[in-house]
Amino acid sequence: MKKALLTAYVVMLSFFGTSQELLETYALDVGTWSEYLQDWIWEPRKKCNVNFLFQGDIIISNDMAESTYYTYETLILTEIEASWSAIDEERRNCIVSMKYNSNSGNYFIVMYSDVCYRYIW
């Protein structure tokens, strides 16, 4: 059921670019990339109340930085994951993803080359 809802949500975002959808998150994981380990090192999970507003190819958040992501290329679009190449408000390249995981929750992820923000919704 949750997979079907995520699929419907992602398809709606992809095809109906003028609609607005709100994603509410409740926790945040922050990871930094370790060149030595070739893996992410995750800090302890934090509570958060960050919302993401989807407006076509633009994703606006109410985080402290008031981040905005401009998506321009779909990388993955399946029933359990969707990923886009994006540029943030400071013109930094990143990857924005939504993932469904029945064991650990649903994720909204913003990944840069050196840091990853994984929001749980």
Backbone as ProteinMPNN parsed JSONL, in Angstrom:
{"seq_chain_A": "MKKALLTAYVVMLSFFGTSQELLETYALDVGTWSEYLQDWIWEPRKKCNVNFLFQGDIIISNDMAESTYYTYETLILTEIEASWSAIDEERRNCIVSMKYNSNSGNYFIVMYSDVCYRYIW", "coords_chain_A": {"N_chain_A": [[0.818, -1.188, 0.0], [1.887, 1.298, 0.863], [3.933, 1.533, -1.01], [2.475, 1.855, -3.341], [1.258, 4.315, -2.824], [3.51, 6.001, -2.703], [4.419, 5.697, -5.328], [2.265, 6.788, -6.758], [2.419, 9.398, -5.772], [4.97, 10.267, -6.698], [4.647, 9.988, -9.482], [2.592, 11.817, -9.881], [3.931, 14.196, -9.194], [5.793, 14.249, -11.254], [4.309, 14.396, -13.65], [2.357, 16.369, -13.387], [3.282, 19.206, -13.3], [2.481, 21.768, -12.484], [1.093, 21.548, -10.165], [0.909, 21.68, -6.558], [2.521, 20.143, -3.882], [2.906, 19.076, -0.525], [5.42, 17.922, 1.601], [5.959, 16.58, 4.7], [8.406, 16.325, 7.148], [9.907, 14.537, 9.927], [12.272, 13.795, 11.154], [15.893, 13.869, 10.971], [18.844, 12.793, 9.392], [22.291, 13.344, 9.198], [24.98, 13.0, 7.085], [28.483, 12.633, 6.462], [30.869, 12.373, 3.857], [33.347, 9.891, 3.766], [36.456, 9.693, 2.529], [38.411, 7.852, 3.073], [37.042, 5.566, 4.104], [35.269, 5.251, 2.072], [32.519, 5.62, 2.286], [29.458, 6.786, 3.838], [29.479, 8.593, 6.894], [27.429, 8.648, 9.521], [25.766, 10.989, 11.586], [24.188, 11.049, 14.853], [20.627, 10.56, 14.776], [18.375, 13.304, 14.438], [15.594, 15.146, 15.726], [13.264, 16.882, 13.712], [11.377, 19.44, 12.049], [10.773, 19.928, 9.236], [9.486, 21.074, 6.236], [8.787, 20.305, 2.818], [7.98, 21.846, -0.127], [6.631, 21.062, -3.149], [6.767, 22.366, -6.302], [6.206, 21.947, -9.359], [9.173, 21.758, -11.088], [10.587, 22.745, -8.99], [11.673, 22.644, -5.625], [10.94, 23.671, -2.466], [12.104, 24.402, 0.758], [11.477, 24.764, 4.315], [13.664, 24.913, 5.941], [16.45, 26.021, 8.052], [18.187, 27.31, 6.307], [16.509, 28.01, 4.319], [16.288, 26.482, 1.953], [16.25, 25.919, -1.578], [15.584, 23.856, -4.298], [16.303, 23.187, -7.624], [15.219, 21.069, -9.886], [16.417, 19.245, -12.719], [16.839, 16.971, -14.241], [15.642, 13.715, -14.526], [16.779, 10.949, -12.804], [16.215, 8.41, -11.693], [13.2, 6.588, -11.662], [11.074, 4.759, -10.136], [8.811, 2.416, -8.529], [9.609, 2.463, -5.866], [11.554, 4.386, -5.581], [12.701, 7.646, -6.474], [14.762, 9.874, -8.196], [16.472, 12.932, -8.799], [18.639, 15.075, -10.668], [19.865, 18.142, -9.47], [20.058, 21.696, -8.725], [20.981, 23.821, -6.111], [19.918, 26.719, -4.138], [22.261, 28.129, -3.902], [23.599, 27.55, -6.173], [24.864, 25.064, -6.195], [25.602, 21.778, -7.239], [23.567, 18.911, -6.772], [21.958, 15.853, -5.721], [18.628, 14.998, -5.537], [16.428, 12.941, -3.819], [13.71, 10.627, -3.353], [12.785, 8.017, -1.301], [11.335, 4.852, -0.592], [11.179, 2.8, 2.201], [10.307, 0.015, 3.777], [11.212, -0.929, 6.224], [12.715, 1.039, 7.605], [11.509, 3.5, 7.184], [10.306, 6.301, 5.192], [12.229, 8.268, 2.968], [13.442, 11.549, 2.257], [15.954, 12.798, 0.424], [18.84, 14.817, 0.209], [21.7, 15.049, -1.509], [25.011, 15.947, -1.59], [28.41, 16.168, -2.848], [30.014, 15.85, -0.591], [28.434, 15.858, 1.701], [25.393, 14.64, 3.118], [21.929, 14.96, 3.479], [19.386, 13.412, 5.062], [16.133, 13.188, 5.289], [13.392, 12.037, 7.208], [10.169, 10.897, 6.583]], "CA_chain_A": [[0.0, 0.0, 0.0], [2.749, 2.467, 0.923], [4.624, 1.624, -2.29], [1.524, 2.403, -4.309], [1.103, 5.736, -2.518], [4.728, 6.688, -3.131], [4.413, 5.706, -6.786], [1.277, 7.776, -7.188], [2.952, 10.709, -5.405], [6.067, 10.602, -7.604], [4.086, 10.161, -10.825], [1.873, 13.08, -9.872], [4.917, 15.267, -9.238], [6.464, 14.232, -12.541], [3.448, 14.72, -14.779], [1.544, 17.547, -13.152], [4.284, 20.145, -12.808], [1.946, 22.992, -11.931], [0.459, 21.293, -8.878], [1.745, 21.849, -5.378], [2.392, 19.09, -2.886], [3.696, 19.336, 0.675], [5.984, 16.752, 2.27], [6.314, 16.95, 6.069], [9.381, 15.404, 7.728], [9.954, 14.586, 11.395], [13.609, 13.471, 11.66], [16.97, 14.185, 10.042], [20.169, 12.192, 9.52], [23.3, 14.078, 8.428], [26.15, 12.165, 6.84], [29.619, 13.209, 5.74], [31.541, 11.363, 3.055], [34.696, 9.544, 4.179], [37.281, 9.201, 1.421], [39.135, 6.687, 3.556], [36.129, 4.426, 4.192], [34.429, 5.221, 0.871], [31.16, 5.426, 2.776], [28.936, 7.883, 4.643], [29.541, 8.511, 8.351], [26.179, 9.285, 9.93], [25.61, 11.538, 12.931], [22.947, 10.56, 15.471], [19.381, 11.116, 14.226], [17.828, 14.47, 15.135], [14.214, 15.497, 15.429], [13.134, 18.112, 12.937], [10.044, 19.744, 11.538], [11.056, 20.597, 7.973], [8.538, 20.772, 5.173], [9.237, 20.522, 1.451], [6.88, 22.176, -1.017], [6.964, 20.725, -4.531], [6.077, 23.201, -7.285], [6.789, 21.59, -10.648], [10.581, 21.37, -10.999], [11.186, 23.464, -7.857], [11.365, 22.129, -4.293], [11.251, 24.725, -1.497], [12.026, 23.905, 2.134], [11.435, 25.764, 5.375], [14.786, 24.695, 6.859], [17.088, 27.266, 8.483], [18.81, 27.957, 5.148], [15.443, 28.246, 3.345], [16.831, 25.871, 0.744], [15.436, 25.73, -2.767], [16.238, 22.943, -5.229], [15.783, 23.257, -8.984], [15.523, 19.789, -10.522], [16.497, 19.398, -14.167], [16.971, 15.696, -14.94], [15.213, 12.538, -13.772], [17.786, 9.892, -12.815], [15.545, 7.141, -11.389], [11.782, 6.721, -11.388], [10.491, 3.426, -9.937], [7.766, 2.459, -7.503], [10.171, 2.648, -4.525], [12.583, 5.427, -5.555], [12.77, 8.654, -7.523], [15.924, 10.738, -7.984], [16.665, 13.971, -9.795], [19.771, 16.0, -10.579], [19.322, 19.441, -9.082], [20.939, 22.79, -8.324], [20.341, 24.501, -4.988], [19.843, 28.188, -4.199], [23.628, 28.659, -3.995], [24.101, 27.02, -7.448], [25.646, 23.851, -5.979], [24.989, 20.571, -7.778], [23.189, 17.905, -5.793], [20.96, 14.876, -6.14], [17.462, 14.984, -4.662], [15.791, 11.627, -3.956], [12.666, 10.153, -2.447], [12.891, 6.557, -1.233], [10.448, 4.12, 0.305], [11.815, 1.664, 2.851], [9.316, -0.474, 4.737], [11.83, -1.214, 7.521], [13.241, 2.204, 8.321], [10.76, 4.716, 6.9], [10.422, 6.95, 3.894], [13.29, 9.272, 3.006], [13.685, 12.605, 1.286], [17.409, 12.903, 0.543], [19.59, 15.796, -0.569], [23.072, 14.556, -1.447], [26.111, 16.671, -2.239], [29.586, 15.287, -2.945], [30.665, 15.665, 0.705], [27.474, 15.809, 2.8], [24.088, 14.115, 2.741], [20.843, 15.235, 4.413], [18.372, 12.377, 4.873], [14.948, 13.509, 6.066], [12.471, 10.913, 7.338], [8.776, 11.348, 6.539]], "C_chain_A": [[0.868, 1.262, 0.0], [3.519, 2.642, -0.383], [3.717, 2.242, -3.337], [1.325, 3.895, -4.081], [2.321, 6.535, -2.955], [4.774, 6.781, -4.65], [3.449, 6.759, -7.307], [1.778, 9.196, -6.924], [4.03, 11.153, -6.386], [5.554, 10.831, -9.018], [3.347, 11.481, -10.919], [2.837, 14.253, -9.952], [5.563, 15.374, -10.613], [5.585, 14.755, -13.666], [2.632, 15.99, -14.6], [2.4, 18.624, -12.512], [3.724, 21.398, -12.179], [1.279, 22.785, -10.58], [1.447, 21.521, -7.743], [1.459, 20.714, -4.416], [3.33, 19.406, -1.732], [4.132, 18.017, 1.294], [6.474, 17.199, 3.64], [7.25, 15.902, 6.658], [9.424, 15.576, 9.247], [11.33, 14.259, 11.977], [14.635, 13.707, 10.553], [18.228, 13.408, 10.409], [21.115, 13.029, 8.663], [24.528, 13.183, 8.309], [27.235, 12.949, 6.127], [30.357, 12.075, 5.046], [32.957, 11.155, 3.558], [35.45, 8.979, 2.974], [38.0, 7.918, 1.828], [38.251, 5.442, 3.55], [35.317, 4.215, 2.915], [32.978, 4.917, 1.244], [30.756, 6.665, 3.565], [29.121, 7.577, 6.121], [28.361, 9.331, 8.863], [26.236, 9.763, 11.367], [24.341, 10.934, 13.541], [21.721, 11.281, 14.894], [18.872, 12.253, 15.102], [16.358, 14.627, 14.776], [14.214, 16.786, 14.605], [11.684, 18.28, 12.529], [10.235, 20.561, 10.259], [10.046, 20.128, 6.937], [9.174, 21.073, 3.823], [8.007, 20.74, 0.589], [7.343, 21.933, -2.453], [6.111, 21.583, -5.449], [6.711, 22.938, -8.644], [8.205, 21.092, -10.465], [11.301, 22.031, -9.831], [10.719, 22.837, -6.553], [11.847, 23.174, -3.293], [11.114, 24.143, -0.097], [11.935, 25.066, 3.108], [12.535, 25.51, 6.397], [15.447, 26.026, 7.184], [17.719, 28.031, 7.321], [17.776, 28.366, 4.102], [15.862, 27.73, 1.969], [15.785, 25.752, -0.357], [16.228, 24.87, -3.738], [15.528, 23.008, -6.572], [16.18, 21.96, -9.688], [15.523, 19.973, -12.038], [16.629, 18.089, -14.927], [16.52, 14.569, -14.021], [16.266, 11.454, -13.925], [17.156, 8.521, -12.634], [14.075, 7.446, -11.138], [11.172, 5.323, -11.354], [9.413, 3.537, -8.869], [8.314, 2.659, -6.093], [11.207, 3.765, -4.455], [12.422, 6.376, -6.737], [13.944, 9.564, -7.193], [16.054, 11.72, -9.144], [17.995, 14.675, -9.577], [19.176, 17.374, -10.298], [20.455, 20.439, -8.822], [20.235, 23.504, -7.18], [20.403, 26.011, -5.149], [21.214, 28.846, -4.276], [24.352, 28.153, -5.238], [25.063, 25.847, -7.273], [24.89, 22.668, -6.56], [24.694, 19.594, -6.659], [22.251, 16.898, -6.451], [19.863, 14.887, -5.086], [16.737, 13.67, -4.903], [14.652, 11.463, -2.966], [12.734, 8.642, -2.491], [11.896, 5.997, -0.229], [11.213, 2.937, 0.866], [10.884, 1.189, 3.951], [9.897, -0.724, 6.124], [12.21, 0.04, 8.296], [12.538, 3.511, 7.996], [10.997, 5.237, 5.498], [11.418, 8.101, 4.009], [13.125, 10.308, 1.914], [15.152, 12.959, 1.471], [17.945, 14.014, -0.35], [21.059, 15.438, -0.4], [24.01, 15.439, -2.277], [27.31, 15.725, -2.29], [30.187, 14.975, -1.58], [29.716, 15.544, 1.9], [26.114, 15.359, 2.26], [23.091, 14.419, 3.855], [19.716, 14.258, 4.1], [17.219, 12.663, 5.835], [14.005, 12.306, 6.074], [11.053, 11.484, 7.382], [7.828, 10.192, 6.639]], "O_chain_A": [[0.617, 2.188, -0.771], [3.738, 3.771, -0.823], [4.159, 3.07, -4.134], [1.235, 4.661, -5.041], [2.184, 7.624, -3.514], [5.127, 7.824, -5.2], [3.791, 7.534, -8.2], [1.588, 10.09, -7.749], [4.009, 12.291, -6.855], [5.982, 11.774, -9.685], [3.459, 12.19, -11.919], [2.593, 15.204, -10.693], [5.848, 16.476, -11.081], [6.06, 15.479, -14.541], [2.255, 16.621, -15.587], [2.26, 18.919, -11.325], [4.423, 22.047, -11.401], [0.932, 23.76, -9.913], [2.66, 21.549, -7.949], [0.305, 20.367, -4.165], [4.42, 19.94, -1.937], [3.323, 17.11, 1.489], [7.31, 18.098, 3.737], [6.922, 14.716, 6.667], [9.033, 16.614, 9.781], [11.539, 14.429, 13.178], [14.301, 13.741, 9.368], [18.632, 13.364, 11.571], [20.781, 13.384, 7.532], [25.044, 12.676, 9.305], [26.954, 13.814, 5.298], [30.459, 10.967, 5.571], [33.695, 12.12, 3.757], [35.112, 7.909, 2.468], [38.173, 7.01, 1.015], [38.655, 4.39, 3.053], [34.751, 3.144, 2.698], [32.31, 4.091, 0.623], [31.598, 7.49, 3.919], [28.941, 6.438, 6.552], [28.299, 10.545, 8.667], [26.694, 9.045, 12.257], [23.514, 10.371, 12.823], [21.784, 12.466, 14.566], [18.925, 12.187, 16.33], [15.932, 14.287, 13.672], [15.062, 17.659, 14.789], [10.874, 17.361, 12.656], [9.897, 21.744, 10.212], [9.793, 18.932, 6.789], [9.996, 21.982, 3.699], [7.096, 19.913, 0.576], [8.321, 22.524, -2.91], [4.882, 21.539, -5.387], [7.651, 23.63, -9.037], [8.427, 20.106, -9.762], [12.517, 21.886, -9.702], [9.538, 22.534, -6.381], [13.028, 23.522, -3.276], [10.129, 23.47, 0.207], [12.269, 26.203, 2.775], [12.382, 25.84, 7.574], [15.046, 27.058, 6.647], [17.779, 29.261, 7.346], [18.124, 29.0, 3.105], [15.797, 28.443, 0.968], [14.604, 25.518, -0.1], [17.409, 25.123, -3.975], [14.304, 22.898, -6.647], [17.343, 21.776, -10.044], [14.738, 20.753, -12.579], [16.538, 18.091, -16.155], [16.962, 14.477, -12.876], [16.612, 11.076, -15.044], [17.513, 7.574, -13.334], [13.738, 8.434, -10.486], [10.801, 4.767, -12.387], [9.138, 4.626, -8.365], [7.545, 2.997, -5.193], [11.698, 4.068, -3.367], [12.059, 5.971, -7.841], [14.107, 9.981, -6.047], [15.786, 11.391, -10.3], [18.431, 14.854, -8.44], [18.119, 17.725, -10.822], [21.627, 20.077, -8.717], [19.035, 23.767, -7.255], [20.879, 26.52, -6.164], [21.319, 30.006, -4.676], [25.568, 28.303, -5.355], [25.964, 25.648, -8.088], [23.675, 22.563, -6.395], [25.471, 19.463, -5.713], [21.815, 17.079, -7.587], [20.137, 14.796, -3.889], [16.458, 13.314, -6.047], [14.633, 12.072, -1.896], [12.741, 8.042, -3.566], [11.649, 6.578, 0.827], [11.819, 2.165, 0.123], [10.693, 1.884, 4.949], [9.155, -0.731, 7.107], [12.042, 0.092, 9.514], [12.949, 4.556, 8.501], [11.782, 4.684, 4.728], [11.448, 8.815, 5.011], [12.722, 9.995, 0.793], [15.555, 13.376, 2.557], [17.557, 14.138, -1.512], [21.604, 15.511, 0.701], [23.823, 15.64, -3.477], [27.221, 14.592, -1.816], [30.814, 13.928, -1.42], [30.143, 15.17, 2.992], [25.74, 15.651, 1.124], [23.367, 14.171, 5.029], [19.158, 14.275, 3.003], [17.319, 12.413, 7.036], [13.844, 11.635, 5.055], [10.773, 12.428, 8.12], [6.613, 10.387, 6.619]]}, "name": "protein", "num_of_chains": 1, "seq": "MKKALLTAYVVMLSFFGTSQELLETYALDVGTWSEYLQDWIWEPRKKCNVNFLFQGDIIISNDMAESTYYTYETLILTEIEASWSAIDEERRNCIVSMKYNSNSGNYFIVMYSDVCYRYIW"}
